[in-house]
């Protein structure tokens, strides 16, 4: 599939997806939202990639909403804004539900929707110069669409502080609240991303997909409510082809067949 604002590159089992609007710091508009949604909808149908690395071209990861897009939606009706917001929510949901792991490579600004984009990634690696922020209230609007994903990642207490103030978070602080998983000098950003990719490729792809789904299903539910779900999940995986191969490789002291 060809995109105008996304650059896709495949290297072995890794899909590199780059937001490619550097002149506006990769800000969202309706076209970017539609392309990201189409990309995310297509990924599960392609068996080749096992890991996605999401990055931004130019000086920033994603600066949030495009100014021209915001001006357009300011003049739109409430019904038009509702349709637009639902499209944005569908985009974040599609990325969040991807069965394969997504690693965000963040540099520069990741503000508003850019912070939301980081929140739906499984692993976020940020350079020391990266800055995050739920800046919507300072524009008189809300971090509404991204809130379910962000709160799941950082928790209610941090969400109240940062969503209400709209202040910008340095990368180190974003790591402290769980939004970011690694903060490194810019020169080490790619090496650190690559290290996470190698770790992910060591896991069985089906097991990783099932684990992502399991995390969503058990989050917020007491253990006694999910005993049957978790028991069935591990029983099914043990007798699956992957489970048999992985356990066999461990017992026979060899590399599993899915490992690079």
Secondary structure, DSSP 8 states (H G I E B T S, - for coil): ---SSEEEEEETTEEEEEE--GGGTT-B-HHHHHHHHHHHHHHTT-SS-SEEEEEESTT-SB-SB-HHHHHHHHTS-HHHHHHHHHHHHHHHHHHHT-SSEEEEEE-SEEETHHHHHHHTSSEEEEETT-EEE--GGGGT---HHHHHHHHHHH-HHHHHHHHHH--EEEHHHHHHTTS-SEEE-GGGHHHHHHHHHHHHHTS-HHHHHHHHHHHHHHTTS-GGGSHHHHHHHHHHHHHSHHHHHHHHHHHTTS--TT--
